[in-house]
Amino acid sequence: MAEIKVPFYGHVRQYLNIKSEIDAKMQEVLMSGQYVQGPMLKKFEAELAAYAGSKYAIGVGNGTDALWLTFMALGLGPGDELITNANTFFATAEAMWIAGCTAVLVDCDENTRCISPDAIRKAITKRTKAIVPVHLYGQCAPMDEIRKIADEYGLFVVEDNAQAIDAAGDTFKIGELSDAVCTSFITQKNLGTFGDGGAIWTNHQYINDRVRKLRNHGSSQRDHHSFGFNSRLDDLHAGILSAKLKHITEWSNMRIAIAKKYDEGLKDCDFITLPYRRPGYRHVYHLYVIETKDAADRDRLLKYLIDNGVDAKTHYSIPIHKQEGFPWGKDARLSGPLTNAEKNAASCISLPMFPELTDEEIKYTIDVLKAWKK
């Protein structure tokens, strides 16, 4: 029997810690009488744009919508190839297919597990129109190198920032070197609502204008419609996110402090590899992902952790191109060997990571992991 239970998420703990702030925002929305594209959404979009240092921020239904709405706003569609890493959540490629594009999957860096610039360069063809780097696990992809490639070939860059709000590179901020940044606010994200939501931020007015119209049935004026969709961030979610946004830097710092405790406590475990942080980068640890040195050990170690009260998970145990049915009748291309992405998928384990983890839970997780007998 496990001594204690260490949860993977701390949603209720976070709510209780700032309950008065969230409840006040909810009341403000409820008493406004406007719940869709109302004053709270407008307020939160302004707060998010100011936080990101961007001219525009647009709230949408979820992070997947944020991606494909951006692709459509850029005019990308059938025949256009978009490059991303194979070891990302399914939605990155799914959004490309929704827009009618071809998903080109490439390998990741052997250390950071973010997209490899060398792999991007080798995947470019005359049909390539955009690069979609994923800031995996909370660490930025090398945007300076990616921007250089994009400029060389005349490509768009759209950042999939679902996992890394408040992260930064050594010399750049998220959004400085791309055409648009897309993010998710689903509950488990570092900035998450109690449900689903997403947003885009950009410095391009044409992307802002097109996405605002597309998200609202192709309409920017009452009774004047064009082809579009229904994908708006509701005001109740905007209110929750407005309350939480004020705490995001504090929460990121707490995640970084927990990661340091894991790093120190697990440094002598010779059967796992610890997360790699690029020097000078602000890695905000949406996930703290270890990898078993022998992929054959992963499932046994995962079961051992869960059996002993540590709720560990995997992100993501089957890469997109290895999932049954791939590519489901959609346009896709694999570029080069995907060795690092497949190793990552086969050996990854995510340990509990959220700002409200207690020292007792962190120590217990470390002790359980160190006690594993192969």
N, C-alpha and C positions, 0 to 999 in steps of 0.2 A: 504494500500500500504506500502510495506517495506521501511524503511528509506534508507538502503543501502543493497547491495547484497554481501554476503560473499561466495566466491567460495570454493569448496572442494579441488581443486588442483591449483597449481601455476606454471605450466610448462612454460608458456610463460614468466612470471616474472623472473624465474630462468635463462632462456635462455638470456634474455635481460641483466641481471646482469653480465653475464660472456660471452657475445656474442663474444668479440674479441678472447677469448681463444678457444671457440668451433669452430668458423669460421677458425681460424688458423689450427686447427687439421683437419678439413674437407678439407682444401686446401692441406695440407700435404698428405692426403690420395689420393685425386683426382690427384695430380701431380705425385704420386708414380707409377701410372699405375697398381697397384696390389691391388685388392679389396677383395679377398677371400684368407684367410691364408697368407696374405701379411705381410709386416714389422710392420704395426701398430698393428695388432693382437698380434704379437710376443712381441712387446713393452708393450702393455697393460697387457698381461699375466704376464710378469716379474714384472710390477708395482703392480699388484694385489697380486701376491705371496709375494712380499716384504711387502706390507701393512698388509697382513694377517699373516705374520710370518710363511709362509708355504713353503715347498720345491717346490711345483708345483701348477700352476693354469692353467685351460683349459677353453677357451671360447667356448660356445655351443649356439644352436639356441634359447633356452629359458629356464626358470627355471624348467618346467616340464621335458624337455629332460635331464636336469642336473641330476634329480633324477633317471629316469629309466636307463640312460646310466651308472650311478654309480651302480645301482642294478645289471645290466648285467655284469659290470666289476668285481663285487664281486662274480659272478657266481650264483646269486640268480635267482630262476625261479619257475616253477610249483611244487606245494607241499610245498613250503617254506612260512612260515607265517612272516609277518612284522607288527610290532605294532606301531600305531600312535594314536593321539587323534581325537575324532569324530568331534570336533569343529575346523576344519581347512578348508582351501579352498579345493575344490574338487580335485585339481591337485595332492595333496599328495597321496591320494588313487588311483587316476587314473594312476599315474606313476607305482604304484605297479602292477596294472592290466596289463599295457602295457608290463611289464617284465614277466607276467605270474604268479605272486605271489598272495598269499592270503592277503587281507587287514584286519587286526584285529583292530577294533576301540575300544578305551577305554575312560574312563572319564578323565576330566581335574581337576586341582586344583580349589577349590571353590573360591580362592582369585585371583590368577594370571591368571587363565584360560589356563595356559600351562599344558602339560601332567602331570598326577599324577603318581609319582613313585610307589605308592601303587597299583594303577590300572595296571601298567605295570607288576609288580610282579605276580599279580593274573591271568594275561592273558597268561603267558608263558606255552607253551606245548613242547613236544618233537619236534614239527615241527617248532618252533620259530627259526628264523635265524638272525633277526635284529630288532633294535629299531630305529624309525625315529621320534625324538622329533622335534616339530615345535616351533620356537621362536616367539610365537604369539604376534602380535601387536607391536613388537619391544623389547620385554623382553625375555631374555634367559630362557629356561627351566633349571631345576636344574641338570646341566650336571654332577656334582660330584656324585650325588645319582644315576643317570642313568648309569654312567660309572661303578659304583660299581656293579650294577645289571648285566650289560653286562659281566663283568669279571667273576662274579659268575656262569653265565650260558654259557659262551663262545659265546657271540652274537656280531655281527657287530653293530656299531652305525653310522648312517648317519644323519647329522643335516640338517633339512629343514630351511635354513636361508634366505628365500625370503623376510622376513619382518624386519630383525634385523642387517643388516650390520652396524658395528661400535658399537654394543652393547657388553656387557661383563658381566660376573658373578662377585661374590664377590671375588673369589679366582682363577678364570679361564678365559681364553680368548676363544672365539669361535674357534673351530678347535683343541684345545689342548687335548680334551678328546674324540675324535671321530676318525673314520676311514676316513671320508670325509665330507666336507661341500658343500651344494648345494645352489645356490642363483639365483635369478631372477633379470633381469635388465629392465623389462617392465616399461614403462614410469612413472607410479605412485609410483614406489619404491623409497626408500630414496636415492639410487644410481640408477637412471633410465636413459635409453637412449631415443631417440625419435623414439620409435618403440619397438621391442622385442629383448631379448637377455638373456643369462644366463651363469653361470660359475660353475666350481667345483674347490675346492682347497683341497689338501691332502698332507700328507707326505709320502705316499706309492707310490713307483715308479711303481708297477704293476698296480695300479688303473690309474695313469697318462698314462702309455703306452697303456692300453686297451681302455680307453676312447678316446684318440687321434686317435686310429685306427678306433674304432666304429663310431666316428662322421664323418669320411671321407671315407664312402663307404668301410669300412674294409681295408683301404689302408694306409700304411706308406711309400710306395715306388711306383713311377709311373708305371702303368700297372701291379701292383701286388695287387689283391683285394681278399677280403673274405667277408663273410656276414657282412653287416654293414648298415649304415644310412647316410643321409645327414643332419647334424646338426652342422653347424659352425657359430661362431659369426663373422659377416661381419666386414671388416676393418673400414667402416664408423662408425658403432656403437662403435667399439673399440676406435676410435678417440674421439668420444663424451664422452665416459666413462673415457678415460684417462684425459681429461680436467676436468671432474667433480670429479674424485677420490681425487684430491688435496683439494677439499673443503668439503669432507664428514664429517670430525670431526667438522669443524665450523658449518656446517648445523645441525649436530646432537645436538650440544650445543644449537643452536637456538630452535630446537624442544623441548628440555628439559626445556628451559626458558619459552616457550609458555605453556607447560604443567603445570608449577608451577603457572602461572597466572590463568589458568583454575582451578587448585586445590584451589587456594585461593578465587577466585571469586565465586565458586560454592559450597564451603564447607558447606554452611547452607541450601542447597536445600535438603529437607527431602524426596523428591520423587525419588531421583536417588542415585546410588552408583558410586563413582568415581574410576578410575583405581587404582589398588594396585601395588606398586613397592616393590619388595623384598629388604630389607635392604642391602646396599652395592652393589647392582646390577646397571649397567648402562643401564637403559631403554631408548631407543632412539625414542620411540613414532612414529613408522611408522603410527600408528593410536592412537587417543585419544578416547577410548571407554568407554562411561558411560553405566550403565544399569538401567532401571526403576525398582524400588523395586517391583512394581506390573507389571507383564508381560502384563497384559491387557491394560496398559497405553501406551505401546511402540508405536504402530502404530499411535495413536492420537498425541503423543508428536512429533513423526517424522514429521507428516503432519504439525503440528503447526510451527515447526522450518522452514520447507521449505516454507510454506505460508508467513512467516515473513522474508524471504530473507536469511536464513542460510541454505546452501546446505549440509545437513546432509545425511548420508547413513547408511547401516547396514553391518556388517562383522561378522558373516554370518548368515542370518536370518533363514535358514533351514539347520540343520546339515545333513551331507551326508546320514546317515542311514534313514532320514525322507523324503528324496527327492523321487519324483515319479519314480517308476521303479527300485529302489535299490534292488539288486546290479547289475542289467542290465546283468544278465547271468554270472557275474564274481564271483570269489571266495572271500567271505567275511565272517567275524565272528564278532559278537558283544560280548564283554566281560564285564559282570557285568552291573549294572545299569549305565546309562549315564546321571544321574540327573543334574550334574553341566553343562555339555555340552548343554543339552536341555534348561536349564534355561538361559544360556549365549545366545543361539540362539534366544530365545523368547523375550529377554529384551534389547538387545544391540542396541546402537546408536553411530555412529562414528561422532564426531564433526570435523569441518575443522581443518586440521593440516598440515602445510607446512612451511618451514623456512621464506618464504617471506610474511606471514600474517602480517598485520599492527596492531599496538596497537588499532586503531579505530575498526578494524574488530574483534579483540579478545574481546574488551569491549562490542561491540554490541552483539556478540554471547552470552556472559555471561548475559547481561541485558535481552535479549529475553528469555533465558532459565529461569532466575529467575522470570520473569513475568508470567510464565505459570500458568494458573488456571485449576486445575483438573476438 
